[in-house]
């Protein structure tokens, strides 16, 4: 009788509701340990583990089957805590994966960066990489980290310092920004990915399988309308309709537009820089959705067979993030939306996981891998940010200081 081949192992940090872990397990990895500080997120993982949710693409097996789930602050964990029971002291995971909280770098927050205590959790991930010495590292975060500033206030220095710290531990790394819609998700969600290794070839980032126009042998993007049509009708208790004065403004919108915010004056935009209110946007059903946020105010939709507008439900947002329909979310309604919005999009995670596993199975390389230059589009983004800081930097500091000092109660 042939024994089944051991699946490569993953230690998952900042696991949240498990989006990254689901994608990696679909790609052929086994998550041996998953940890997070959030009680609702860990309860979601425990309930989903108990539910034995099948892994799509595998003949047998369930997500998180046998996974050790640890509810703890990553600052209190060591390599010994994360190694599987009865494993030897020098055990190394094939992959250490995680996305430290993105709020310090996200455009949806105050972008405090390293001054936000959550921004320092990157240091804890680097510490555990040094202790565990995984064969591969996968790091995920918001695109804003590409231009994040550190001690010298230079755009890009935080990400460069992460790569330098990895290099100091012997890891070569490669970065890219990927759009989940390019991998079959019905959501336009762009995220920064970093892959690192010390003794294998650095994997190439996966080629897109979809694009907006469906050119060059790729499939067209999956639209929000197509995704919603594939789902059951929402539970009436989860449906939110517009009310009050804002209802008429929302009903008058053209799909793909929203209620505008007040213009913020900039030195190079004297008439103001406006945007759409995050809680007042009418989605275009003919495109993938906008990025799902960690808030209970997702975009509005107007479906052909419904009489009025409504918000996307939490179950629809979970589907846009790629979660299985029977994933067992736990916590309050606000917490569930937060868990969903903070998760890594599953389809994109699966594509990246396949690239990593291909490199792992190819075996170690004879020469140490070398960190390649940043992609031109990211270099261009940093240069643009540098120029923008020169023009509007002082004004931005004043605006953020006012936002922090203004009482919100």
N, C-alpha and C positions, 0 to 999 in steps of 0.2 A: 504493500500500500504506500503510495507516494504522499509524503507529508506536505501540507500546503506551504507555499513560500511565505516567509515572514514579510508582512507589509512594513514599509519604512515608518519610523516613529516620529511623532510630533509632540513637543511640549508647547502648549498654547498659553500665552500671557495676555492679560486684558481681554479675556474671551468674550465678555458681554453675553449676548443672547446666542452666540455660536455661529454667526454667519460665515466667518473665515473657516471655522472647523468643519462645517457642513461641506463647503466647497472643496477643502483639502481631502476629506474622506471620500468624496465622490471621485476625486482624481487618483485615489489609490493609497492615500496615507492613512495611518491609524493614529488618532489622538490619544496618547497614553496619559497625559495630565493636562487639565485645563483649570485656570484660576482667574478669579476676579474678586474685587472688593465689594461689588454691588450685590446686596442681598436678593433683590428681585431677579437680577440676571442669573445668579447662581441657582435660585429656585426654578427658573425657566430651564436651565440645563439639567437639574436633577429630575424634574418632571418629564422632560423630553427623553432623558436617558431611560427612565422607567417605562415610558410609552413604547420603547423599542421601535423607533421610527426607521423604516427600511432605507438603506442607502441606494439611491437611484443609480442604476448601472451595474450593481453587484447582484449576483444570484442569491446571495445570502448575506446576513450581517445587518446590524442596526447601528445608527449613529451613536457615538459615545459608549459603545458596548465595552465594558471593562475599564473605561476611563476613570482615573482618579480625579475627583472634583474638589478643589480647594478654595474655600471662601476666605480670603485673607488679603491684607495689604501687601503688595509686591515688595515693599521695603522690608518686610519681616520674613521674607522667604529666602532660602538658600538653595544651592544645587541639590543638597541632600533631601530637601522637601519635595523637589520636583521629579526626582528619579523614581521609577516604578518600584514597588515593593519587591524585595529579594533580588534587586539588580546589584551587580558589583559596584564598588565604590567609584570606579573610573568610567561608569556607563556614560555614553554620549548619545544624545538624541540625534536622529538624522536631520531634524529640522527644529529650530526654535522660531516660533511665529508669533506676531502680535502687532497691535496698533495702539500705542499709548494714547490716552485721551486727546482728542483733536481740538477741543475747545480753545486751548491757548493760541492756536494758529488759524482757527476757522474765521472766515469772513462774517459768519453769523454771530460771532461773539465780539469781545473787546480786543482780541488779538494781543493779549498781554505777554505771550510767549514765555520765555524763561522766568519772567517775574511772577507768573502764575505757578503755584506749587505743582499743578498737574503737568506743567511743562518739564519739570525736573524728573518725571517718571521715565523719560528716555534714558537718563543715567542709570536707573535701576535695571532697565532692559539690557543695557550694555554691560553692567556688572554681572548679570546672570549669564550672558553670552560668554564672558571671560571664565566664569566658574564651570559652566557645562560643556564648553567647547563643542557646540553642535557642528555637524558637517555643513549645514546650510542655515542661513538666517533669512527670514522674510519679514519685512517691516512695511506697514501700511499706514498712511496718514492722509490728511487733506492736502490739496494742492498748495495751500497757503504756506506750507512748510518749506516749499522751494525757495521762497523769497524771505523767509523769516530772518530777523536780525538777532544778533547776540550782543556780547559786551561792547563791540566796536560799532554797533548800529549799522553794520554792512549787510545789505540784502544777500541772502544765500549762505551766510556764515554758519548758521545752525546746522544745516544739512551737510555742509562741507566738514564741520567738526565731527559729526556723526561718522562720516566716512573715514576721517583721519583716526578717530578712536578705534574703529574696526580694523583699519590698516595696522595700527599699533598692536593689535592682537593677532595679526597674521591673516586678516580677511580682506580679500578684494571684493568690491561691491559695484553694483550697477543700478542706476535709477532710471525711472521713466514715469510719465503720467499716462494712465489708461482710462478709457471711457467704458463703463459697463455696457452701454448700448452697443459697442463694437463687438461684444461677446454674447449677444443674444438676450440681454436684459431689456425690458421695456422701460428703461430709465436712463436718462443722461446724467451719469454720475462719474465725475472725473476724480481720480485719486492718485496720490503719489505711491509708488511701489519701489522698494529697495530689496534687491536680492544679493546675498553675500555668501562666499565660501572661502575656505582656506586651502583646500586640497583637490577640488574638482573644477571643471570648467564652469565659468559663470554662465548660467542659462541665458539664452536669448529670450526676451519677452515674447509672449505668444502673439502671433499674427492675428489681426482682427478677422473674425468670421462674418461680420456684418458691417455695413456702412449706410449712410443716409440714402444713397441712391442705388445701392445694390450693384455696384460696378466691379469689374475685374474678378468675376467669379464669386464675389461675396453676396450674401443674402441682404435684402433690405432690412433696415432697423425694424424691430418689433415695436408696434405702436401701443400707446396706452389704451386706445380703443380695442385693439386686438386682445390685449391681456385681460381687460375688464370683461369682454365678451366670453372669455373662457372660464370665468369664475362664477360660482353660484350667486344668486341674488343676495345682497347683504341683509343681515339681520336688522329689522326695523329699529331695534334699540341702539344700533350703532350708527344710524343715519342722522346727520346733522344738516339742517336746512338753514338758509340765511334768514335773519330777522332784522327788524328795525330799519333805520334810515339806510344802513349799508346795503340792505337787500336789493334795493332798486339800483344802486350803483353797480352791484355785482351782476345783476340780470342784464344790464345794458352793455356789459363787456363783450368784446370779440374774443373768441378762444385764442389763447396764446398771449393775452394781455392781462393787466391787473390794475388795481387802483394805485395811482402814483403816490410816492412819498413827496414831502417837501424838498425842494432842491437845496443841496448843501453847497454853499459857495466855496470855490477853490480859486487859487491864484490864476490858474489857467482855464477856469470855468466860471467866469464872473456872474453868469446868469444862473449858476447852480448846477449841481450834479444830482439828478433825480434817479429814482429806481422804483421798483414795484414793492408795495407792502407785502411782507412775507406771508401774511395770513389772508391776503385778498387777491389771489391770482386765479384766473380761470384757465384750466389746462386745455391744451390743444390735443384732442383725441387722435389726430393724425400723425403725432410724433411720440417718441418715448416721453415719459413723464420728466419733469424737472427732478432735481435731486430731492430725495425723501429726507426731511429734516427730523431731528430729535424733538419734535413738538407735536402737541395734539391739535395743531391747526394746519393740516396739509392742504394742498390745493383743492379748489372747487372743480366739479365736473358737471357738464350738462349732457346727459346721455339721450340718444334718440328715443328710447322707449320710456323716458321718465318726464314728469310734468314740470319739474323745477330743478334748480341747482341743488347740489349737496356736496359735502366734503368727501374726499376719499376716506374710506373706513380704515381702521387699523389692520384688518385682514387683507385689504387690497394693498396697503403699503407693505405688509409683510410679503405678499406675493411679488411685488415690484422689487423687493430686496432678494427674492429667490428662495425664501424659506419654504420648506414643505408645508402643505396645508395642515398637517396634524402636529406641527411643532407646538409645544405646550407652553405658551407665554404665561407668565405669572406676574402679579402685581396690580396696581391701580391702572386705570385707563391711561393716565398721563405717563406712568412708568413704562407701560407696554409700548406706547408711541416712542418714548425715549430709547428703549432698547432696540426697537426696529430701526430708528433713524441713525443710531450710533453704530450699527452693524456694518461689517464688510459685505458688499454685494456678492451673493453666492456664485453666480455664473462667472464673474470675473475671477473670483478666488479659485474656482475649479480650473480655469484656463491657466492661471499662474502655477497652480499646483501640478498640473501636467508637465509644464516646462521644467519645473524643479525635479520632478521624479525622473524625467528623461536624463537629465544631467547626472543625477545620483546613480542611476543604473548603468551609466557609461563608465563609471569607476573613476578613481583618482587620476589626476594628470601627472606627468613626469616633472613639469615645470610649474612653480607656483603661479596661480592666476594673477592677472594684473588689472587694476581698476581702470576702466576706460574713461575718456573725457565725458563730460555731461553732454546729453543730446543738444543739438543746436537750438531747438525750440525752448529748452529750459534756460540756456544761456541768454537767449534773447529776452525771456521773461524777466530774468534778474536785471539785465541792463535797462529794460523799460522801468522796472521798479526803482532802480537807482536814480534815473532821470526824474521820475515822478516825485521821489523823496526830495530831490533838490528844489523842485518847484513848489511842492505843497507840504513838505515835511513839518515845518514849524506850525502851520495851521492845523495839521492832523494831530499833533501833540496837544495843542490847546483844546481841540474838540474832544479828544479822548479823556483828557484830564477833567473837563467839564462833565462828561458822561459819568465818570467814576465818582466825582464829588457830589453830583446831584442826587438827593434822596429819591428812592423809588417807592417808598411805602405810602 
